[in-house]
Amino acid sequence: MADSRRVAVAAKKPGADLLPDREPLRFIDADGRPVKPGKSGGAAMPAPERLLDAHRALVVGRRFDRQATSLVKQGRLAVYPSAHGQEASEVGAILGLRDTDWIFPTYRDSVALVTRGIDPVEVLTLLRGDWHCGYDPVAHRTAPQCTPLATQAPHAVGVGHAARLKGEDTVVLAFLGDGATSEGDFHEAMNFAAVFKSPVIFFVQNNKYAISVPLARQTAAPSLAHKAVGYGMPGVSVDGNDVAAVMAAVTRAADRARKGKGPTLIEAHTYRIEAHTNADDATRYRADDEVAEWRRRDPVDRLTAYLREAGLLDDARAAAVAEEAERVAADLRDRIDDQRPPAPAELFAHVYAEPTAQLREQAALIAEEV
């Protein structure tokens, strides 16, 4: 009896309900088989039609990613951080939101932007070295892709806080990497959002490496999701290669935010199959066996196997989706070079309303070199 009372008291300790479950939320295993999600916390398996939408987005996203990688090798892009292996995290996060919600992406989230419906050529404009952003952020409710780690997190919280003050039901999702959780901007954003109950989802794609630094050198916490409890918000752990689980977790966090209950930290466990960028040699810091194991957990193959076994995906539908993906890739190839050559002077055009003396000096130097 005494032991049971101690358990009951422990369960009622402040913050106990904020801790993530021991096992990540999962509906579909690595072989495409349905699994019982355990403590899902109210997260529900998406409807079949939503899973078919996710399958289309995954196939198109994978093909886009491969094409962008090829464009770098051809010298038609300056750089491209591949999302190969992480597509379920990016696609699931977007499909778990409404079109009226805002997202704040990182440089690796191009597949998320394509899933949101942004023109693939405009998505890659930044990575061509032209302009700061190739699309209209307001029209798409999508902030420019952010290269410095975590600096977009306070911006996301600001937009969420403003929406709350105006009485809007907008939710803001900030994409982050595991390395971003070591940055001060991340902690400041988390603290502000929790104190003011901002409708924000901190979506951390834990792909195990911040460039070449393994997770063990980033944190001593049991998991990145555990960081949430220190700020007074729920931490959710999800299998980032299971698009169904990601969609469910994001949808639940968004519903919670819309009800005025504040932010959520979601840690999506995933892996980047390719190197950090085309300028990186990943063989210097990770083993081939590790990469091979994560290839076996491929998010596209996983959902495809599940849908086929469930009788939701046949050869005709799969072929139609594959053809659409090829059209997207071909259109990207055809139009990526139609853009005007980058104009170096425009680097200085939208920094300040009135250029500073230093900017004028830098602009003059560029003009002289060009």
N, C-alpha and C positions, 0 to 999 in steps of 0.2 A: 504494500500500500504506500509506504514511504517513497519507494522508487517511482511509482506512478505519479505521485504528487510532484516530485521533483521534475519529471518530464513535462507535466502540465504547466508548471511555473516557468520552465525554460522556454516552452513554446510561446508563452505570452510576453517574453522579454521584448522590449522595444527594438524594432529592426529585424526581428526574426522573419517577418513576412516579406522582407525586402531581399532576402538572400536568394540567389539562383538555385535551382535544383542541381543535384549532384551530376546528373546526366543531361546532356543537351537535348532540347526538344527535337523529336524526330518522328516523322510519319512514314517515311520510305527509307529502307536501308540501302546499303551500297550496291546490292544486287537487284534493286527494284522491287523488293517485296514489302508489303505493308507491315508495319510494326505498331504495337500499342505504344502511344506516346508517353505513358507514365503520368507524372503530375504535369498536365498540360497547362494548368493555371487558367483554364477557360479558353485556351486557343483551340480552334476547331479546324479540322481538315477542310481545305477549300473544296468548293463544288467542282464536279467534273469539267464543266465548261471553263472554269477558271484555270484548271490544270492544263487544259488544251491551249488556252491563251499563253500560259507560261511555257509550254513546250514550243510553241511557235517563236516566242521571244528568245528562248534559249538557243534554238537552232539558228535564227537570224543573227543573234548576238555573237555566237561562236564564229559564224562565217564572216561577219564584219571584223571581228578581232583578227582572224587569220589574214584577211585582206589588208588591214591596217599594218600588220607586221610585215607583209610582203612589200607594201609601199615604202616602208623604212629601208628595207634592203635594196630597193631600187633607187634610193636617194630622193624619193618624192615626198617624204615626211622627214622632219628634222629628228624626231624622237617619238617613240610610242611605248607606253607602259602597258603591257599586255594584261588582260583580265582572264586569260585562259585558265580554267579551273575554278574561277571565282564567279562565273556567270550566274549561278543560282542565287548567290547573295545579292547581286546587283538587280537582277530581274525580279526576284521575290520582294525586295524592298520597294521597288517602284509599283509593282502590282498590289502591294498591301496598302497603298495610299490612294487618295482621291486625286483627280487631275488638278483640283484647286489647292492642293497642299504644295508647300515649297520644299525643294531639296537643295542641299549645299554639297556638291560633289568634290572629290579629290581628282588628281590627275589620272588615276587608274580607273575611273568610273565611266568611261566612254560608253560601255555597253548599257549602263543605266540610262544614259542620255538618249541613246538610240531607242531603247525600250519606251522611253517617255514620248517618243514621236518626233524628236529633233532630227533635222536633216543630217545624215552622216557626214556630209561634206562640211557643214557648219560645225559639227562636233570636232572635227579634226583641224579646223582653222588655227586654233591655238598651237597645235602640235606641228603645224607647218612653219611656225615662227611668224605668223601674220596676225596682227591685232591681239587684244587681250582675251577676246571671246568672240566666237563666230556666230553666235545666235543672240536673240533678244531675251535677256534673262527674265524680264517682267512678263512677256507674252507666254513663256514656257514655265514660269514660276521655278526657274532653275538658275541658281547663281553660277557665275563663271567657275570653271574647274580650278581648284586651288592646288598650287604646288608646295608652298611652305606648309609644314606639318601643323595641323590643328588651328591655323589662323582663321579658318572659316567657322569654327565652332562658336566663338562669341557673336559673330555676325548672324548665325542661325538662331541663336538665343534671342538676339535683338529683334529679329523679325517675328519670332514666336511671341515675345513679350508684347510687342506692338499689337499683334493680332488679338491677344487676350485683353489688352486695354480697350481696344475698339469693339470688343464683343463679337469678334469673328470666330468661326469654328475651324480656322486654318490650323493645320499641324505642320511642323517643320522637321524634316529629317536631315541630320548632318552625317554624311559618310565620313568615316575615319579609319585609319589603319592602326595596327597594334602599336607601331612606333609613335603615333600621335598621342597615345595615353601617357607618354613620358614628358609631354610638353606642358608648360604653364597655362597656355590658352585653353587646353582641354579642362584642366581643373577649375579655372575661373568660370568657364562656361557652365560646367556641371553645377558648381555651387550656386551661381546666380539663378539658373533654371530651377533648381530644387527649392530655393528660398521663395521665389516668386511664382512657383507652380507654372512655369512657362510650358506651353504645349509642344515640347521638343522630344524627338527620339534621337539618342546618340547611338548610331549604328556602326559598331566597330567590326570591321572585317579582319579577323585575326588569321593572317596567312602565314604566321609563325616566324616571319623575318621582316624587320625594318631595314630594307635593303639587305645588308649582310649580317645584321645583329640579331641573333636568335632571341626568342621570347624570354628565355631564362635570364638574359642580361637586361631585359626591360623592366621586369617586375618580379617581386617575391610573393605577390598575392596568389591565393589558390587558383584564381582565374581573373580575367579582366572584368568579367561580369560582377565579381565580388567588390570591385571598386565603387559600385553604385551605393552600397549601404552606408558608406562613410559620408555621403551627401544627402541621404534621406530619400533616395528614390529606388524603385525596384531594379534588380539586375536580372537579366534573362539570358540564359545560355541556349543557343540553338545550333543545330547541324547546318552550317552554311552551305553545304553541298546538296541539301534537301530543299528544293524550291518550295515545296508545300509547307514545310515547317517555317521557313523564313516568311512566307506570305502570311501565315497564321499569326506568327509572333508580332510582325509589324502591324497587322490589322488590329490586334488586341491592344497594342501599345497606343496606336492612334485613337482608338475608341476611348481608352482611358484618358488620354490627353484632352479629347473633345469634351469630356465630362468635367473638366476642371481639376483633374487629379494630378496634374503635373507631368514631369518628364520620366522617361524610361531609358535605361542603358541596355542595349542588346549586343551581346557578343556572338558573332557568327563565326564558327570554326570552319575555316576553309584553307585553301592553299593555292599559291600561284605556280603554275606548272612551268611557265617560261621564266627567264631571268627578270630582274627588276625592271630594266629597260634594255634596249639594244646596246647600250654602253656598258652593260654589266656582265661579268663572268660568274655565273652562279655556281659553277663547279668548284670554285675556290672555298666555298663555305657550306655546301650541303652535298650529301651523298646521292648517287644515282638510285640506290635502293629506296631511299626515302621518296624521291620523285615518282618512282615506279609504283609504290604503294598508294600514293595519292591519285595517280592516273586510274587505278582500279576503282576509285571512288568518284569517277567522273560524273558531274551533275547532269549533263545532257543524256548520257547513256542510262543513268539511274531512272530519270523520269520517263524516258522512252520505254524502257523495259516494263515499268509499272503500268503505263497506259496501254501497252499492247496486251499484257496479261489480263488487265481489267476489261479488255474489249472496247476500249475507247479510241484506240489509234490503229487504223488499218494501213495497208500499203499505199492506197490511193491518197489518203490524207497526208501521210508522211512524205510522199513524193511531191505533193503540192507545196508543202512547207519548204522542202529542200529547194524546189524551183524558185520560190519566192526569195529565199536566202541568196541564191545565185544571182537573181536579178538585182538585189540590193548591192552585192559585191561588184557586179558589172557596172552598174550605174555610178558607184563610187569611183571605180577605176577611170571611167570615161570623163567624169566631171571634176576630179580633184585637181587636174592641171589647167582647168578653164578659169580658175581664180586668177585675179590680177597678181602680178609679182609683189611681194611684200615691199612696202615703202618704209625704210628705216626711220624717216623723220616723224612718222606717225606714232612712234614709241613715246613721244613727248607731248602728243596732242591732248590727252585726256588725263593728265596726272593732277594738275592744279588748274583752277579757273584762270589764274594769272601765273604764268611760268615764273619760277624763281630764277635768280641770277645763275645758280649752279646748273639748272636745267637748260637755260639758254646757252650757257657755255658748252654743255655736253652736246646739245643739238648742233651747234656750230661745228664742233669737232667731227661729228658724224657726217654732216653735209660736206665738209672739206674732204673727208676720206672717200665718200661716195662719188 
